[in-house]
Every structure is written in C-alpha cells, then in structure tokens.
Amino acid sequence: MSSAVTVEHLTRRFGDFTAVDDVTFSVEPGEIFGFLGPNGAGKTTTIKMLTGLLRPTSGRASVAGYDLFRSSQELKRHVGYMSQLFSLYADLTVAENIDFFGGLYGVEGDRLRQRRAWTLRMAQLEGKEDRPAGDLPLGWKQRLALGCAVLHEPPVLFLDEPTSGVDPLARRAFWDLIDGLSAGGTTVFVSTHYMQEAEFCHRLALMNQGRLIALDSPAALRGAMQEPLFELEVDDPPTAVEALLSLPDIHDASMFGRALHVVADDPNRAMTALPAVLAGAGVTCRGIRRIDPSLEDVFVSLIRHVGGVVAG
C-alpha cells in the first residue's frame, strides 16, 4: 500500500531565513503521526505546505496521492485541516458552520444531512444547533471544528495543535475521536506540544530549527536515550539546578514538577556526588533514584544534542 504522505527534501525559505530545511519522511494510511518541536521549529510551515496553503521553495511531496506542485488545488479537496486557532466562524450558529463547510467541500443533499447528524453527535451538540459557535466552551468548539474538517471524509487529516488551551478531560475526549478516525482508516497528522498526547501517536517526528532530528515510535525514542537519568527531591530546586549545571559531567538539570531530572555521565559516581555537591551549595537532597526517561526527557536531550533552540 502506498504512503498517505510522502515528503522528499522539502524546503521552505522566507528570504534569507530557512523555515523548513531538507525534510524527508513518509506517513502510512491510518497512522497517527505526531509532529513535535519547540516554537519556530518549522511544524506549522510544514503543515501549511502539505495542505496546499504554502508553496515549497524546493523538494517534493504528495498527499493522498496528489502532488504538492502539480495538483495543489485538487489536494485541498481531499484533505482535512484544523488550525491551532479556532477555525470556525464565531458569528455563525453551529448548524450554519456545518452547512458552510459542507458547501466548501461539495457535501450536499442526503450526504450533508448524514454528515451533519454525525458531527452533532460526535461533538455532543445535538439540540444546540442554533447556538453561535463563538459562545461554545472551547472543548465543544474544537470538536465542532474537527467535525467540519472531516465533513467530506478526507483520507488525510492535518491537526495543528488542536487541543491548545483545552482542559485535560476535553483533551482526552478529543484524542478518543482521533483514535476512532485512525481506526476507520483516516491518516492523522497532528502537531502538539503536550508530551502526554505524543504518547498516543504511532510514530513521532521531532523538528528543531527547521530540520527533522528524530523519527520513531514513542517507545523506541525513549529506549534510544542511553545517558543515565536521575530524579532528585530537593528543598530548593532553582539553587540546585544552578549548582548542578556548573559540573562538567552533568549534561542537563531541570525542574519537573517538584523534582529535578538530572542527566549525568557516570551513574555510579552520580549517586554519591550529586547529594554532596548540593549539600555544598546549601541544598538538602531528600532522595535520589535512577529513572527511565519520559518523552519530555528525550525531547530535551535530543534538542540539546543538536545545539538547542533558537532564542527569540
């Protein structure tokens, strides 16, 4: 079976600035493909190119069998796209938004009635058809936006940080919908900055400074981090971070909730040396243990290995 999305050496420049730099990957049918990266990494620019909204500077790509350069207008009719901002019309009612997007995608007659009923049921908006979309709680807005993005049942769906600002319960419900679409054969390409969400993806691509720096399943990415990682409980985390980062064999020290995560060279030496260094800085270490890395730890480690993020 051919890939749902194929990208080869895709590049986008804005004057002297290269936003996406020689990126290559593919996404399989029905896959939930996660796109991670710090702000300015090139995620949104890549999505805009793959949805036909922005022309690449160079490279090749096809989406749902349509070439990005030769068939960009046709491509737009065969993908769904939900931006990171609320993508509906706030002054239109729920029903009017559905009908408007149905018209854009050529969904009409009995099919529109069926898809409208599905969207209202999926978004839990039955009986609320006459409410202005702008008056809905954010979780409902995002489900309605998702329904409008897939009214035409596209084979490939692009979601650009779809749950930004949504509460945890609504976010979990939204991902249940994504799982259902994937199980039905829809390819879902989703960017997110929530590491818990990234765990739900079949594979993850990590972007930094316009380049693709890692691509694998969440489990494989966690397993690839070989540096020893420790969790410390301390009484003054900011002072502890400053003291530990001054050591030459400490690669990273950062706060994770109320604890510290520390990446060290030598695991045996770290168990005794770290509490001693903290004591010298006036910080009490109440506990230290070696832990398996989370996706967030892997994310930080990979970014550090390629030189960090661009400031500004």
Phi and psi in degrees as a GROMACS rama.xvg file:
@    title "Ramachandran Plot"
@    xaxis  label "Phi"
@    yaxis  label "Psi"
@TYPE xy
-73.3075  156.123  SER-2
-68.0317  147.546  SER-3
-73.8213  -33.8213  ALA-4
-134.552  128.27  VAL-5
-128.069  125.55  THR-6
-126.87  128.182  VAL-7
-132.111  112.868  GLU-8
54.346  38.9643  HIS-9
-70.5348  131.468  LEU-10
-139.395  140.61  THR-11
-137.611  123.262  ARG-12
-114.678  145.777  ARG-13
-120.144  95.2675  PHE-14
64.3822  -123.454  GLY-15
-86.5551  -5.52172  ASP-16
-96.5487  128.527  PHE-17
-100.431  107.882  THR-18
-81.619  -36.8795  ALA-19
-130.875  126.032  VAL-20
-123.176  95.8554  ASP-21
57.6925  54.3961  ASP-22
-94.409  134.033  VAL-23
-134.372  129.323  THR-24
-169.394  172.293  PHE-25
-139.922  156.645  SER-26
-129.166  132.535  VAL-27
-89.8259  156.104  GLU-28
-57.6791  133.892  PRO-29
79.5744  0.113992  GLY-30
-81.4724  142.645  GLU-31
-96.3258  108.837  ILE-32
-108.662  112.825  PHE-33
-89.7722  141.777  GLY-34
-121.689  112.385  PHE-35
-115.795  159.356  LEU-36
158.488  154.217  GLY-37
-66.7003  168.615  PRO-38
-56.8681  135.538  ASN-39
83.9707  8.55421  GLY-40
-75.8082  -19.7335  ALA-41
110.698  8.07692  GLY-42
-64.4648  -54.2776  LYS-43
-65.4033  -38.0084  THR-44
-61.5061  -41.3848  THR-45
-62.8067  -45.4936  THR-46
-62.2726  -40.9977  ILE-47
-64.1469  -35.3144  LYS-48
-67.375  -43.0814  MET-49
-72.9226  -16.3302  LEU-50
-99.5908  4.92617  THR-51
81.0247  10.2685  GLY-52
-86.7482  -17.2294  LEU-53
-143.235  129.815  LEU-54
-82.2552  131.079  ARG-55
-65.8674  154.01  PRO-56
-75.1799  -40.5541  THR-57
-159.724  172.882  SER-58
100.646  -175.915  GLY-59
-135.745  151.864  ARG-60
-161.992  148.311  ALA-61
-134.559  144.05  SER-62
-132.171  124.653  VAL-63
54.4164  30.8845  ALA-64
87.1288  1.43185  GLY-65
-106.798  129.998  TYR-66
-72.1662  135.529  ASP-67
-63.8202  -32.6448  LEU-68
-89.1749  -43.3514  PHE-69
-87.592  -23.9344  ARG-70
-134.037  39.8831  SER-71
-64.1033  -36.0072  SER-72
-70.1626  -41.6486  GLN-73
-65.8026  -37.6658  GLU-74
-57.3695  -42.2742  LEU-75
-59.4253  -28.118  LYS-76
-84.0188  -6.66821  ARG-77
-119.143  12.794  HIS-78
-129.055  157.953  VAL-79
-108.066  146.968  GLY-80
-142.541  128.723  TYR-81
-127.205  116.901  MET-82
-81.2235  169.739  SER-83
-72.6503  -18.8735  GLN-84
-93.8684  156.787  LEU-85
-59.1211  116.698  PHE-86
-97.584  6.45727  SER-87
-99.2112  -179.598  LEU-88
-98.9823  112.435  TYR-89
-63.182  -31.5641  ALA-90
-81.9575  -15.1315  ASP-91
-86.4117  151.366  LEU-92
-72.7968  171.958  THR-93
-55.8732  -50.074  VAL-94
-64.6162  -38.8483  ALA-95
-66.1709  -37.2101  GLU-96
-63.0715  -44.2884  ASN-97
-62.1091  -44.9123  ILE-98
-65.824  -37.4732  ASP-99
-62.6765  -48.0648  PHE-100
-70.3545  -30.3824  PHE-101
-60.1356  -41.6516  GLY-102
-64.6459  -40.1211  GLY-103
-60.6187  -38.41  LEU-104
-95.1384  2.68397  TYR-105
74.2681  25.7438  GLY-106
-95.469  119.583  VAL-107
-148.391  174.258  GLU-108
62.0687  -140.192  GLY-109
-61.1962  -36.9108  ASP-110
-63.7726  -41.1491  ARG-111
-63.4583  -41.6123  LEU-112
-62.2674  -40.7141  ARG-113
-66.3238  -43.4936  GLN-114
-71.3041  -32.9436  ARG-115
-63.7715  -44.7897  ARG-116
-63.1047  -40.7924  ALA-117
-63.3111  -43.8294  TRP-118
-63.7606  -44.4567  THR-119
-63.5992  -40.0876  LEU-120
-68.2966  -45.8271  ARG-121
-62.3031  -41.6909  MET-122
-84.9149  -0.372363  ALA-123
58.1361  44.1117  GLN-124
-117.964  14.8062  LEU-125
-62.7549  131.118  GLU-126
87.7569  -3.97105  GLY-127
-117.932  22.3409  LYS-128
-61.1612  -27.678  GLU-129
-94.0547  2.89506  ASP-130
-78.9675  136.369  ARG-131
-60.1354  136.729  PRO-132
-59.4446  -33.0663  ALA-133
-66.6255  -17.2103  GLY-134
-91.0781  -4.23179  ASP-135
-78.0464  148.704  LEU-136
-59.0532  154.104  PRO-137
-58.8916  -40.0291  LEU-138
-60.7536  -42.0406  GLY-139
-66.5506  -40.5409  TRP-140
-57.4648  -44.5703  LYS-141
-68.6176  -36.3461  GLN-142
-67.6644  -39.0861  ARG-143
-64.0437  -42.3568  LEU-144
-61.7333  -39.2229  ALA-145
-63.0762  -45.1544  LEU-146
-59.5214  -41.8804  GLY-147
-67.0945  -33.8282  CYS-148
-69.6691  -22.0919  ALA-149
-118.347  19.4371  VAL-150
-54.7627  -38.759  LEU-151
-89.6008  10.38  HIS-152
51.9005  58.7059  GLU-153
-71.3228  149.364  PRO-154
-72.5516  -21.9559  PRO-155
-129.747  131.666  VAL-156
-122.389  128.915  LEU-157
-108.115  126.673  PHE-158
-124.04  116.504  LEU-159
-102.436  99.3229  ASP-160
47.2681  60.1972  GLU-161
-70.1662  -20.8653  PRO-162
-109.623  17.8892  THR-163
-60.8266  123.179  SER-164
85.3255  -1.54655  GLY-165
-87.6216  142.999  VAL-166
-68.7607  160.3  ASP-167
-57.4391  -38.3886  PRO-168
-67.0386  -43.7923  LEU-169
-65.8589  -34.2389  ALA-170
-66.0877  -42.2658  ARG-171
-64.3987  -41.2412  ARG-172
-64.1742  -37.7469  ALA-173
-64.2095  -40.0493  PHE-174
-70.9082  -27.0561  TRP-175
-62.2941  -38.2722  ASP-176
-65.6441  -41.7204  LEU-177
-61.2203  -43.6197  ILE-178
-58.9766  -41.134  ASP-179
-64.9821  -40.9972  GLY-180
-64.1925  -42.4862  LEU-181
-63.0797  -43.2883  SER-182
-62.4067  -28.6248  ALA-183
-83.2375  0.683477  GLY-184
105.746  -4.47384  GLY-185
-74.625  132.723  THR-186
-82.9825  126.418  THR-187
-116.524  119.073  VAL-188
-108.966  111.652  PHE-189
-130.407  129.743  VAL-190
-98.2078  143.254  SER-191
-154.602  155.656  THR-192
-115.666  9.37  HIS-193
-94.5028  117.168  TYR-194
-66.4901  -31.9212  MET-195
-63.6322  -38.1947  GLN-196
-66.5997  -38.1518  GLU-197
-58.8035  -29.7076  ALA-198
-64.6396  -22.3298  GLU-199
-81.6066  -9.58069  PHE-200
-82.2505  149.823  CYS-201
-70.8208  -42.1225  HIS-202
-139.117  156.968  ARG-203
-127.087  136.902  LEU-204
-112.964  129.77  ALA-205
-108.166  122.302  LEU-206
-105.367  146.222  MET-207
-152.99  129.684  ASN-208
52.5542  39.1168  GLN-209
83.8595  -4.97428  GLY-210
-110.891  150.071  ARG-211
-84.4642  117.424  LEU-212
-110.606  -11.2073  ILE-213
-160.902  147.456  ALA-214
-155.536  114.46  LEU-215
-175.705  -178.827  ASP-216
-72.1704  157.256  SER-217
-55.1324  -42.9809  PRO-218
-64.2754  -42.1674  ALA-219
-66.9608  -37.6439  ALA-220
-65.4671  -41.0717  LEU-221
-64.5904  -40.9116  ARG-222
-69.9788  -20.1719  GLY-223
-80.9972  -12.1321  ALA-224
-80.6324  109.281  MET-225
-94.4464  -16.8332  GLN-226
-68.7535  137.608  GLU-227
-62.115  134.677  PRO-228
-122.458  133.198  LEU-229
-124.316  147.801  PHE-230
-112.158  127.83  GLU-231
-119.217  139.903  LEU-232
-104.358  118.365  GLU-233
-132.229  163.549  VAL-234
-91.9736  -9.78476  ASP-235
-144.889  78.2996  ASP-236
-56.1954  -44.6138  PRO-237
-60.0272  -43.5557  PRO-238
-66.563  -37.3676  THR-239
-63.6256  -43.5066  ALA-240
-60.3349  -45.4835  VAL-241
-61.3599  -41.6426  GLU-242
-68.1232  -41.5176  ALA-243
-72.725  -35.8705  LEU-244
-68.7061  -13.4081  LEU-245
-80.1806  -9.65449  SER-246
-85.3381  138.621  LEU-247
-68.6509  -25.5918  PRO-248
-99.3622  14.0708  ASP-249
-105.25  117.036  ILE-250
-81.0878  -34.6915  HIS-251
-158.837  145.798  ASP-252
-145.006  122.746  ALA-253
-148.575  157.925  SER-254
-84.2839  131.765  MET-255
-124.015  96.0612  PHE-256
65.4966  -125.083  GLY-257
-93.9753  -2.04887  ARG-258
-108.02  171.612  ALA-259
-111.468  141.93  LEU-260
-111.067  127.777  HIS-261
-127.744  128.673  VAL-262
-103.351  120.112  VAL-263
-123.048  164.547  ALA-264
-76.6177  -52.4552  ASP-265
-112.629  111.429  ASP-266
-65.3867  -36.2006  PRO-267
-69.2732  -44.0601  ASN-268
-67.2771  -35.9927  ARG-269
-62.0372  -36.3095  ALA-270
-60.7406  -31.1344  MET-271
-102.385  -34.1859  THR-272
-73.24  -38.4155  ALA-273
-63.5426  -48.5633  LEU-274
-60.7527  -35.5234  PRO-275
-66.8463  -42.618  ALA-276
-62.8312  -42.0731  VAL-277
-65.3387  -40.3065  LEU-278
-60.5051  -39.2847  ALA-279
-64.7099  -24.548  GLY-280
-93.3708  5.7769  ALA-281
81.2072  19.5933  GLY-282
-111.134  129.984  VAL-283
-86.7172  127.443  THR-284
-100.283  112.7  CYS-285
-87.9691  -13.2253  ARG-286
-175.631  148.092  GLY-287
-144.956  135.221  ILE-288
-151.655  148.857  ARG-289
-81.6405  138.374  ARG-290
-131.615  161.851  ILE-291
-78.741  145.667  ASP-292
-73.0156  143.592  PRO-293
-87.3417  172.434  SER-294
-61.7688  -34.2581  LEU-295
-64.7698  -40.234  GLU-296
-62.0003  -43.0585  ASP-297
-62.9318  -43.8535  VAL-298
-55.4804  -50.5972  PHE-299
-63.4012  -42.3687  VAL-300
-63.2875  -45.2269  SER-301
-64.414  -42.4749  LEU-302
-63.3962  -40.118  ILE-303
-64.0746  -39.0146  ARG-304
-65.5456  -27.0386  HIS-305
-99.5536  12.9769  VAL-306
102.457  8.32636  GLY-307
82.4388  -172.888  GLY-308
-97.3908  165.05  VAL-309
-81.3964  127.468  VAL-310
-72.4194  149.973  ALA-311
